[in-house]
Amino acid sequence: MVDIGESLGDFVLETEIGRGGMGVVYLALQRSLGRRVALKVLPKELTLDAMYVGRFKREAEAVSRLDHSHVVPVIAVGEDRGHHYIAMKFVAGLTLDGLIRARSHNSGPRLASSEPTMIIPRTSKVAGARTGVQSLGGSETRALPATGEDLSCFSSAPEERWRMFVVGVAEKIASALSHAHTHGIVHRDVKPGNILIDRAGEPWLLDFGLVRDLSNDRTFCDGRTVLGTAQYMSPEQVRGLRRLTDQRSDVYSLGVTLYEALTLKRPFDDRDTTAILHAVIEEDPPSPRSVVRDLPIDLETVILKAMAKRPEDRYATAAEFSADLRRFRNAEPVVAMRKGFRTWRKQFKRAQGAAVITALSAFLAVAGFAGVVISKPDADTERRRAVRREADAAFFAGDYLKAAETYGMIVRLGGSDAVVEARLRRSRKEVQTPPESRPSK
């Protein structure tokens, strides 16, 4: 491996800022332009394996085609004395994984680091998973020159502000993934450790080392094609179903990332990797609201749709996922539906409309439900009015956190109007704005 102070092409290595199985990342000076970059170097021992060299080059080729405000861009690619390197824009910040662990540490038991990126050979099977896991080393979590104190306003923020921050991060990363997918690029290793948060709170998608390029789908795997990080891999990745590992797999992994950021727990976490892979395939994740009781139902619905076991039950594209997250942030109804209602609607559509209406009317008449149905709106209306009075009182008293929660409840109860939505947006904006930055009244 190269030493600090050595040069690779136009770049002088200054300090190591990250390390993983697929490369070591250095802060380096580009001499010709006098600027600092992040230089990813393939370990010397891996240059002897065509699979790793091919994957490293494929990463550079794929990312060079992207131009998105939340994807770290490639500046240059080269080789010097047998050392392969990729120069990328240097972004000072911390990974989302680091922020989640900091918040977990402040809230209770500390969340452990995730499993490293892995290759799973096609040997034995455990509940349909190809196991016998070989680690590629730790994930390339950057220890960049931005201290925890620089970003503590996020990791130690009140719950509502943290929630909206995380949803905004996921929305922007989903947009970045959508851009990659339109260029035929599937990331295959979306996780908190590969999302960098800069000092302004903006997210950046990192590390396309396991990318699948659908426009030129070559294989650099030596027969071992199941790649990813155990806790964030989609069921089809674990099963080694290459043709099904498409943009919907990235949607799944981002859904797991959002689940973890909001609950401070991973849906499938075990010390034994084989047990994790089995759970990914066979088990349903715990409901996010069973972990965080006050998590909005709409947000839970969005997460669970993204994490559906079957790819066809997820958002079809990352753009759809991003759009639903944006709807949630704007206090608009989300498109995702809860599983029970979705099943009922499909059954209803298959039935004859007139027959269903006749049968339902007869049932209500016999069971005596008509009076209940007629009287229920009055109780719901009174409840909405009570919550509205509470929300308005909090809003005018300047308690924007409480106002955001209660106005959000009104939306979920179906009593929203233009005034409620406007005050909800204003309350959420105030919650996300540090007190010192708010204009004086």
Phi and psi in degrees as a GROMACS rama.xvg file:
@    title "Ramachandran Plot"
@    xaxis  label "Phi"
@    yaxis  label "Psi"
@TYPE xy
-71.5703  156.334  VAL-2
-102.419  155.891  ASP-3
-57.873  134.804  ILE-4
97.7648  -18.5109  GLY-5
-75.292  162.787  GLU-6
-111.249  142.688  SER-7
-124.905  105.647  LEU-8
60.3263  -123.692  GLY-9
-86.4119  4.47104  ASP-10
-117.328  134.802  PHE-11
-107.515  122.945  VAL-12
-73.6687  128.545  LEU-13
-106.899  -44.9838  GLU-14
-161.245  151.514  THR-15
-81.5775  132.413  GLU-16
-122.648  -1.52469  ILE-17
-173.37  153.935  GLY-18
-148.382  139.735  ARG-19
-155.209  179.498  GLY-20
-66.4399  -27.0319  GLY-21
-102.229  8.89498  MET-22
162.79  162.048  GLY-23
-112.182  133.498  VAL-24
-106.808  129.356  VAL-25
-118.377  150.25  TYR-26
-82.4745  124.491  LEU-27
-134.361  154.815  ALA-28
-99.9032  124.786  LEU-29
-86.4814  108.732  GLN-30
-64.7235  -39.6013  ARG-31
-65.4211  -30.869  SER-32
-112.781  -4.67061  LEU-33
64.6441  32.8397  GLY-34
-124.612  158.754  ARG-35
-96.3612  141.714  ARG-36
-134.726  166.085  VAL-37
-95.4112  121.608  ALA-38
-111.565  114.863  LEU-39
-95.7074  124.648  LYS-40
-119.269  129.109  VAL-41
-71.8419  127.644  LEU-42
-53.1556  140.651  PRO-43
-56.5407  -38.6425  LYS-44
-66.8995  -24.5462  GLU-45
-82.5592  -15.6289  LEU-46
-68.9652  -13.0292  THR-47
-82.9287  -9.35392  LEU-48
-109.153  116.967  ASP-49
-60.1078  -29.5661  ALA-50
-61.7678  -47.0818  MET-51
-71.6538  -39.85  TYR-52
-62.907  -43.4036  VAL-53
-62.0899  -42.7427  GLY-54
-66.3532  -38.0217  ARG-55
-63.9482  -44.7141  PHE-56
-66.5425  -37.9268  LYS-57
-64.4309  -36.6197  ARG-58
-59.3503  -47.7576  GLU-59
-62.7493  -43.9903  ALA-60
-63.2615  -41.7506  GLU-61
-67.8476  -49.2127  ALA-62
-67.1338  -29.858  VAL-63
-64.1881  -19.967  SER-64
-84.3059  -9.06637  ARG-65
-95.0545  145.378  LEU-66
-144.517  86.7219  ASP-67
-139.367  145.896  HIS-68
-69.172  -9.51113  SER-69
-122.692  21.2071  HIS-70
-118.3  126.151  VAL-71
-65.7254  119.417  VAL-72
-80.5575  151.724  PRO-73
-86.031  134.037  VAL-74
-99.3037  -41.1346  ILE-75
-159.181  157.977  ALA-76
-134.271  141.71  VAL-77
-167.002  179.801  GLY-78
-142.351  136.41  GLU-79
-142.202  117.93  ASP-80
54.8932  37.9595  ARG-81
85.6589  -1.12116  GLY-82
-95.863  118.436  HIS-83
-89.3395  137.036  HIS-84
-143.776  155.974  TYR-85
-128.473  124.587  ILE-86
-97.2421  128.406  ALA-87
-126.157  161.319  MET-88
-57.8219  136.197  LYS-89
-87.4859  124.632  PHE-90
-123.423  118.789  VAL-91
-80.1607  131.447  ALA-92
170.583  -166.795  GLY-93
-127.098  152.64  LEU-94
-72.8853  156.856  THR-95
-60.3266  -33.8435  LEU-96
-58.2162  -42.8093  ASP-97
-63.9664  -40.6916  GLY-98
-66.9254  -39.9952  LEU-99
-63.7148  -44.058  ILE-100
-66.8922  -35.0541  ARG-101
-64.7751  -42.7249  ALA-102
-68.2028  -39.3631  ARG-103
-61.3384  -39.8045  SER-104
-64.5914  -36.7746  HIS-105
-74.6229  -25.668  ASN-106
-96.946  -14.3997  SER-107
158.978  -145.174  GLY-108
-56.3645  136.359  PRO-109
-73.8354  137.215  ARG-110
-75.4985  129.187  LEU-111
-73.9144  160.188  ALA-112
-64.4476  151.642  SER-113
-76.0614  166.515  SER-114
-60.9024  150.743  GLU-115
-70.9146  166.705  PRO-116
-60.8505  143.025  THR-117
-134.961  159.297  MET-118
-110.605  131.534  ILE-119
-113.706  106.756  ILE-120
-64.7104  157.244  PRO-121
-85.4171  68.6011  ARG-122
-115.645  -95.267  THR-123
-86.178  168.911  SER-124
-125.015  139.74  LYS-125
-129.441  107.614  VAL-126
50.9334  40.8051  ALA-127
91.1571  -5.27184  GLY-128
-93.9569  142.269  ALA-129
-86.8677  114.563  ARG-130
-113.409  -165.531  THR-131
88.6406  58.2591  GLY-132
-73.7795  134.241  VAL-133
-115.295  123.328  GLN-134
-77.6945  143.091  SER-135
-94.8766  6.10911  LEU-136
99.9818  176.371  GLY-137
-62.6411  150.843  GLY-138
-67.4343  154.491  SER-139
-81.265  62.8814  GLU-140
-71.5059  121.516  THR-141
-80.0823  132.441  ARG-142
-103.497  71.0768  ALA-143
-82.7139  161.144  LEU-144
-70.6036  60.4869  PRO-145
-137.462  119.188  ALA-146
-77.9123  164.542  THR-147
-60.3067  -32.4442  GLY-148
-64.194  -32.6781  GLU-149
-59.6925  -34.2199  ASP-150
-114.546  13.8086  LEU-151
-66.2127  -20.8824  SER-152
-63.5093  -21.281  CYS-153
-91.4738  -50.0001  PHE-154
-68.9185  -24.3337  SER-155
-110.181  16.6726  SER-156
-69.9901  157.72  ALA-157
-56.9663  157.424  PRO-158
-55.4023  -46.3617  GLU-159
-65.4074  -39.3725  GLU-160
-67.7897  -42.4596  ARG-161
-59.9564  -43.2043  TRP-162
-59.7139  -47.9003  ARG-163
-69.421  -33.3801  MET-164
-62.2588  -47.4521  PHE-165
-64.7341  -42.4766  VAL-166
-61.5024  -40.278  VAL-167
-63.5439  -39.9612  GLY-168
-61.3349  -48.1208  VAL-169
-63.2131  -38.6374  ALA-170
-60.7163  -44.1305  GLU-171
-72.2469  -37.5366  LYS-172
-68.1631  -36.4867  ILE-173
-62.3949  -38.0381  ALA-174
-63.8472  -41.9272  SER-175
-63.4072  -41.2363  ALA-176
-65.3102  -39.5333  LEU-177
-59.8078  -41.2483  SER-178
-61.8015  -43.8515  HIS-179
-63.7052  -41.6746  ALA-180
-64.5154  -36.0778  HIS-181
-66.639  -18.8637  THR-182
-99.0179  14.2095  HIS-183
77.3298  20.7955  GLY-184
-112.82  122.346  ILE-185
-107.528  125.787  VAL-186
-68.9148  -52.1094  HIS-187
73.5138  3.36732  ARG-188
-147.722  45.2223  ASP-189
-73.8889  126.932  VAL-190
-166.393  166  LYS-191
-56.9619  -33.2636  PRO-192
-69.5026  -14.7291  GLY-193
-108.956  19.0133  ASN-194
-122.074  116.435  ILE-195
-98.2396  133.703  LEU-196
-106.808  119.658  ILE-197
-83.3413  179.852  ASP-198
-65.3764  -20.835  ARG-199
-88.0348  0.311156  ALA-200
84.4761  10.6619  GLY-201
-88.8063  137.444  GLU-202
-88.9489  150.382  PRO-203
-132.942  131.536  TRP-204
-85.3193  127.967  LEU-205
-115.606  170.416  LEU-206
54.5391  83.6696  ASP-207
-94.4448  31.9948  PHE-208
-65.6073  -22.1246  GLY-209
-108.618  20.7577  LEU-210
-56.982  143.511  VAL-211
-110.132  118.763  ARG-212
-95.705  102.528  ASP-213
-69.5118  -20.9148  LEU-214
-77.66  -18.0732  SER-215
-152.085  71.3626  ASN-216
-77.8578  68.189  ASP-217
-79.9033  160.588  ARG-218
-117.115  122.65  THR-219
-119.543  63.8228  PHE-220
-129.838  -7.10537  CYS-221
53.9411  38.8017  ASP-222
82.0631  -4.46195  GLY-223
-111.988  87.0747  ARG-224
-99.4174  -2.03677  THR-225
-89.0827  106.927  VAL-226
-124.065  150.162  LEU-227
147.947  -168.923  GLY-228
-114.162  124.826  THR-229
-46.8513  -50.7395  ALA-230
-68.1804  -17.5579  GLN-231
-114.3  -0.722078  TYR-232
-73.654  140.978  MET-233
-74.5324  158.642  SER-234
-55.7987  -38.2449  PRO-235
-70.3234  -28.4367  GLU-236
-67.128  -45.5411  GLN-237
-60.9447  -40.1586  VAL-238
-74.8059  -11.9756  ARG-239
76.5812  26.4593  GLY-240
-85.9723  85.0031  LEU-241
-58.6988  -42.3531  ARG-242
-68.1046  -23.8007  ARG-243
-91.0886  -7.97081  LEU-244
-83.7969  85.7933  THR-245
-126.843  -152.999  ASP-246
-60.1723  -26.5173  GLN-247
-71.0066  -23.4434  ARG-248
-68.2839  -39.7827  SER-249
-65.1579  -36.8124  ASP-250
-59.828  -45.0931  VAL-251
-58.9058  -49.7682  TYR-252
-63.0493  -37.6368  SER-253
-69.361  -33.8532  LEU-254
-61.5006  -42.693  GLY-255
-62.9889  -40.876  VAL-256
-60.5388  -44.0407  THR-257
-66.1377  -41.7925  LEU-258
-54.2359  -50.0554  TYR-259
-64.9965  -41.7137  GLU-260
-65.4636  -32.9352  ALA-261
-86.4774  -31.4528  LEU-262
-103.442  -13.9937  THR-263
62.2693  23.1969  LEU-264
-138.427  147.655  LYS-265
-88.4273  142.758  ARG-266
-62.534  -33.2546  PRO-267
-130.555  110.993  PHE-268
-145.305  126.763  ASP-269
-156.27  151.28  ASP-270
-67.9976  -23.7287  ARG-271
-96.8376  119.315  ASP-272
-61.7022  -38.544  THR-273
-61.2382  -38.289  THR-274
-65.6609  -37.21  ALA-275
-63.1658  -47.2525  ILE-276
-63.4082  -37.9254  LEU-277
-62.4542  -44.1111  HIS-278
-65.0797  -38.8707  ALA-279
-57.8096  -38.569  VAL-280
-81.7984  -43.893  ILE-281
-102.358  -24.2945  GLU-282
-110.714  148.29  GLU-283
-82.3022  143.011  ASP-284
-70.3917  151.743  PRO-285
-58.7202  142.798  PRO-286
-58.3464  131.986  SER-287
-54.6892  -35.0749  PRO-288
-73.771  -14.6508  ARG-289
-76.1602  -17.8848  SER-290
-96.9856  -44.0676  VAL-291
-121.44  102.492  VAL-292
-64.5241  -32.5278  ARG-293
-93.2741  12.8898  ASP-294
-65.6653  130.085  LEU-295
-57.3132  140.383  PRO-296
-59.8452  -41.0497  ILE-297
-60.6195  -38.8804  ASP-298
-69.2273  -40.5107  LEU-299
-60.6038  -41.1359  GLU-300
-61.964  -41.6217  THR-301
-62.6872  -44.9732  VAL-302
-62.1498  -47.1572  ILE-303
-68.4385  -30.5175  LEU-304
-66.8261  -43.5134  LYS-305
-62.7429  -30.1635  ALA-306
-98.9753  14.8724  MET-307
-55.8001  143.4  ALA-308
-61.6249  -44.779  LYS-309
-88.4358  130.063  ARG-310
-54.2771  -35.8759  PRO-311
-70.4547  -14.4767  GLU-312
-91.8786  -6.51312  ASP-313
-87.5622  179.178  ARG-314
-60.558  135.681  TYR-315
-67.7401  -28.4835  ALA-316
-139.845  158.967  THR-317
-66.3649  -28.2844  ALA-318
-63.6188  -39.3312  ALA-319
-65.7249  -39.818  GLU-320
-61.5886  -47.8856  PHE-321
-59.802  -41.8223  SER-322
-64.3399  -39.4896  ALA-323
-69.3642  -36.3811  ASP-324
-64.2898  -37.9559  LEU-325
-66.0673  -39.7476  ARG-326
-60.404  -42.3401  ARG-327
-62.0517  -46.2569  PHE-328
-61.6218  -31.383  ARG-329
-91.5089  10.7317  ASN-330
59.1748  35.8184  ALA-331
-104.824  155.927  GLU-332
-61.5887  136.772  PRO-333
-86.257  157.316  VAL-334
-78.8303  -33.7134  VAL-335
-58.3586  142.911  ALA-336
-119.763  149.636  MET-337
-67.4735  151.663  ARG-338
-57.0666  -44.2372  LYS-339
-61.9691  -44.2895  GLY-340
-69.2364  -35.9609  PHE-341
-64.0545  -40.9445  ARG-342
-65.5648  -43.6969  THR-343
-61.2189  -41.4113  TRP-344
-64.9679  -39.5724  ARG-345
-63.2012  -41.5438  LYS-346
-65.0131  -39.4304  GLN-347
-64.2607  -41.8692  PHE-348
-65.0163  -32.966  LYS-349
-74.1267  -25.1761  ARG-350
-81.2952  162.434  ALA-351
-73.9302  126.821  GLN-352
-57.2234  -47.2217  GLY-353
-64.5763  -41.2681  ALA-354
-64.333  -40.8131  ALA-355
-64.3881  -43.8347  VAL-356
-63.4295  -42.3183  ILE-357
-62.4739  -47.0615  THR-358
-64.3921  -40.8847  ALA-359
-64.9771  -40.6293  LEU-360
-63.6749  -43.246  SER-361
-63.2987  -40.9272  ALA-362
-61.8684  -45.5369  PHE-363
-63.5542  -38.965  LEU-364
-66.8322  -44.5744  ALA-365
-68.8159  -43.1432  VAL-366
-79.1035  -12.2394  ALA-367
74.0434  31.0195  GLY-368
-85.1116  -10.0743  PHE-369
-59.1708  -43.458  ALA-370
-63.1525  -37.9996  GLY-371
-64.0796  -43.6693  VAL-372
-63.5219  -39.0589  VAL-373
-70.2199  -37.0319  ILE-374
-83.8034  -20.3355  SER-375
-60.6285  -42.1622  LYS-376
-57.9245  -31.5586  PRO-377
-64.8146  -43.1851  ASP-378
-65.5083  -42.8136  ALA-379
-62.6035  -42.3128  ASP-380
-61.8374  -43.2911  THR-381
-64.8445  -37.6794  GLU-382
-64.9581  -43.3595  ARG-383
-61.9548  -39.9289  ARG-384
-62.9624  -40.8214  ARG-385
-65.1997  -43.7351  ALA-386
-65.8447  -36.7436  VAL-387
-63.2238  -43.0116  ARG-388
-62.0127  -40.5298  ARG-389
-65.646  -41.7961  GLU-390
-65.8496  -44.1689  ALA-391
-62.6173  -40.607  ASP-392
-62.3776  -43.3144  ALA-393
-65.779  -40.4012  ALA-394
-61.6112  -49.0114  PHE-395
-74.7124  -16.87  PHE-396
-87.4074  -4.77505  ALA-397
83.0346  10.097  GLY-398
-87.3419  78.5148  ASP-399
-70.8874  -27.9055  TYR-400
-64.7466  -48.0374  LEU-401
-66.1909  -38.066  LYS-402
-62.4351  -42.5375  ALA-403
-61.9433  -41.1322  ALA-404
-66.3195  -44.4814  GLU-405
-76.2207  -37.4706  THR-406
-63.9659  -36.7686  TYR-407
-62.9417  -36.6698  GLY-408
-64.0755  -38.8682  MET-409
-61.2965  -42.4696  ILE-410
-60.8812  -43.534  VAL-411
-69.1092  -25.9398  ARG-412
-82.2171  -3.79224  LEU-413
84.5407  18.1044  GLY-414
-110.263  27.8617  GLY-415
-76.7086  151.666  SER-416
-146.106  -177.296  ASP-417
-61.4004  -38.0724  ALA-418
-67.6234  -45.2436  VAL-419
-59.5899  -47.139  VAL-420
-64.4541  -38.4824  GLU-421
-65.9794  -43.6749  ALA-422
-70.4966  -32.1985  ARG-423
-64.6539  -44.9795  LEU-424
-62.1533  -42.5986  ARG-425
-63.5945  -43.0267  ARG-426
-64.0712  -44.2996  SER-427
-65.1009  -36.738  ARG-428
-65.0016  -41.501  LYS-429
-65.6787  -39.2378  GLU-430
-63.0069  -37.2566  VAL-431
-79.7412  -12.5766  GLN-432
-93.8502  122.755  THR-433
-55.9571  142.303  PRO-434
-52.8807  -38.4593  PRO-435
-68.3345  -17.3273  GLU-436
-94.5305  -7.04021  SER-437
-77.5936  142.729  ARG-438
-66.9647  141.739  PRO-439
-69.2958  143.11  SER-440
